[in-house]
Amino acid sequence: MYEPRRPEPGPGEEPPDADGVIAWLKGGEETERALQASLDAPPAERDVLLARMGDVLQAAAQGLGHEAAAVWAGVPEHVLRGWLDTDAAFAAALHAARALATAHGARRGRRHTPAMVRVLLTAMSRGTTRRDAVRTAGFGEHRFRALLTGSSTLRSLLAAARRVRPPKPRSTYVPGTYRPRRPDRKPPVQGRFRLVQREAADAGEAGR
């Protein structure tokens, strides 16, 4: 696992490898794929689900809210809310993780934490604007600006996160073809697909 030197370099020290930190944050899926390849089989759907749920619980135990935990785990927020509505065991585990965070003083907005910085950088590296990433991570805008002013390490990390952001899609507008979208209709979400192995029970139902 990648381990940065220190939060802020002291006199005579070199700044941390900001690009390496961002590469580590974005490399989680690559690591999972490499480990799964050693088993010579696609991952089971159950294993993928439990891994993502575990990531959400880890984020919640550090005081992160719903939206930030979803960014940490790499799942859409509406999927997280669906788990809460349909999986009582997961909902209970999430409640316990939040209770743990509260008991140890890691409540959202109480103080700045490395977990908040991780969510901020992850969101920005995926294309989120800085303002939205700051809000998602739980920073107040005024306090974040003060923190940014006093931390050259944070400025380096933000710059590295910007460098790896996906390029904005080019416009495909053709004169004369514009059709306004209905106000209540959202554009389709561009997601990524992943091959997983369905459980035997699910496969049996599909064949009926």
C-alpha positions in Angstrom: 0.0 0.0 0.0 1.2 3.5 -0.9 2.2 5.5 2.2 2.9 9.2 1.9 5.8 10.7 3.9 4.1 13.3 6.1 1.1 15.6 5.8 3.3 18.6 5.4 7.1 18.6 4.7 9.3 20.2 7.2 12.4 22.3 6.6 14.8 20.6 4.2 12.3 17.8 3.3 11.0 17.0 -0.2 7.3 17.4 -0.8 5.3 14.1 -1.0 4.8 12.4 -4.3 1.4 13.9 -5.1 1.1 12.1 -8.4 1.8 8.8 -6.7 -0.9 9.4 -4.1 -3.5 10.1 -6.7 -2.4 7.0 -8.7 -2.8 4.9 -5.5 -6.3 6.4 -4.9 -7.4 5.5 -8.5 -5.7 2.2 -8.6 -8.0 0.2 -6.3 -9.9 -1.5 -9.1 -6.7 -2.4 -10.9 -5.4 -4.1 -7.7 -8.7 -6.0 -7.3 -8.6 -7.2 -10.9 -5.0 -8.4 -10.5 -5.9 -10.4 -7.4 -9.0 -11.8 -9.0 -7.0 -12.9 -12.1 -4.8 -15.1 -9.8 -8.0 -17.2 -9.2 -8.5 -17.6 -12.9 -12.2 -16.8 -12.7 -14.4 -13.7 -12.9 -15.4 -12.3 -9.5 -18.7 -13.6 -7.9 -21.4 -10.9 -7.8 -21.8 -11.5 -4.1 -18.1 -10.9 -3.5 -18.1 -7.6 -5.4 -21.2 -6.5 -3.5 -19.8 -7.3 -0.1 -16.5 -5.6 -0.9 -18.3 -2.4 -1.9 -20.5 -2.6 1.2 -17.3 -3.1 3.3 -15.8 0.1 1.8 -18.9 2.1 2.7 -18.7 0.8 6.3 -15.0 1.8 6.5 -15.9 5.3 5.3 -18.8 5.7 7.7 -16.6 4.6 10.7 -14.4 7.6 9.9 -17.3 10.0 10.2 -18.1 10.4 6.5 -21.7 11.0 5.3 -23.7 9.1 2.7 -22.4 11.0 -0.3 -18.8 10.9 0.8 -19.0 7.2 1.7 -20.4 6.5 -1.8 -17.4 8.3 -3.4 -15.0 6.4 -1.1 -16.5 3.1 -2.1 -16.9 3.9 -5.8 -20.6 3.3 -5.9 -23.4 5.7 -7.0 -25.3 7.3 -4.1 -28.6 6.0 -5.2 -27.2 2.4 -5.1 -26.1 3.0 -1.5 -29.5 4.2 -0.6 -31.0 1.1 -2.3 -28.9 -1.1 -0.1 -30.1 0.7 3.0 -33.8 0.2 1.9 -33.5 -3.5 1.0 -30.7 -5.0 3.2 -31.5 -4.8 6.9 -28.1 -6.3 7.9 -26.2 -3.7 5.9 -28.4 -0.9 7.4 -27.6 -2.1 10.9 -23.9 -2.4 10.2 -23.9 1.2 8.8 -25.7 2.5 11.9 -23.1 0.7 14.1 -20.2 2.2 12.0 -21.6 5.7 12.5 -22.0 5.1 16.2 -18.4 4.1 16.4 -17.4 7.3 14.6 -19.5 9.4 17.0 -18.1 7.7 20.0 -14.6 8.6 19.0 -15.4 12.1 18.0 -15.2 11.7 14.2 -18.6 13.3 13.5 -19.0 15.0 10.1 -18.0 18.6 10.2 -16.4 18.5 13.6 -12.8 18.5 12.4 -10.7 17.9 9.3 -9.5 14.4 8.7 -7.4 12.5 6.1 -10.6 10.6 5.1 -12.2 13.9 4.0 -9.1 14.8 2.0 -9.2 11.3 0.4 -12.8 11.8 -0.7 -12.1 15.3 -2.0 -9.2 14.1 -4.1 -11.0 11.0 -5.3 -14.0 13.0 -6.4 -11.9 15.6 -8.2 -9.8 12.9 -10.0 -13.1 11.5 -11.4 -14.2 14.8 -12.8 -16.1 16.5 -10.0 -15.6 20.3 -9.7 -13.6 21.5 -6.8 -16.6 23.2 -5.2 -18.7 20.1 -5.3 -15.9 17.9 -4.2 -15.3 20.2 -1.2 -19.0 20.0 -0.3 -19.1 16.2 -0.7 -16.1 15.7 1.5 -17.6 17.8 4.3 -15.4 20.8 4.3 -16.8 24.3 4.8 -15.7 26.5 1.9 -14.2 29.3 4.1 -12.3 26.8 6.3 -11.1 24.9 3.2 -9.7 28.0 1.6 -7.8 28.8 4.8 -6.5 25.2 5.0 -5.5 25.3 1.3 -3.6 28.6 1.8 -1.5 27.1 4.7 -0.8 23.7 3.1 1.5 23.3 0.1 1.0 19.6 0.3 -2.8 20.0 -0.2 -2.2 22.3 -3.1 0.1 19.7 -4.7 -2.4 17.0 -4.3 -5.2 19.1 -5.8 -3.1 19.9 -8.8 -2.3 16.2 -9.3 -6.0 15.3 -9.0 -6.8 17.8 -11.7 -4.2 16.4 -14.0 -5.8 13.0 -14.1 -9.4 14.1 -14.6 -11.2 12.5 -17.5 -11.5 14.8 -20.5 -14.8 16.5 -21.1 -16.8 14.9 -23.9 -16.8 16.9 -27.1 -20.1 18.4 -28.2 -21.9 16.4 -30.9 -24.2 19.3 -31.8 -25.2 19.6 -35.4 -26.9 22.8 -36.5 -30.6 22.3 -37.0 -30.7 19.2 -34.8 -31.1 20.7 -31.3 -34.1 19.4 -29.4 -34.6 20.9 -25.9 -34.8 18.3 -23.1 -37.9 18.2 -20.9 -37.2 19.9 -17.6 -38.1 16.8 -15.6 -35.9 14.4 -17.6 -32.3 13.8 -16.6 -29.6 12.8 -19.2 -28.5 9.2 -19.0 -25.7 8.4 -16.6 -22.5 7.3 -18.2 -21.4 4.3 -16.1 -18.8 1.5 -16.4 -19.6 -2.2 -16.8 -17.9 -5.0 -15.0 -18.0 -8.7 -15.8 -19.1 -10.7 -12.7 -20.0 -14.3 -12.0 -23.7 -14.8 -11.1 -24.5 -17.0 -8.2 -25.8 -20.5 -9.0 -29.3 -19.7 -7.7 -29.6 -16.7 -9.9 -28.4 -18.6 -12.9 -31.0 -21.3 -12.3 -33.8 -18.7 -12.2 -32.6 -17.1 -15.4 -32.9 -20.4 -17.2 -36.6 -21.0 -16.2 
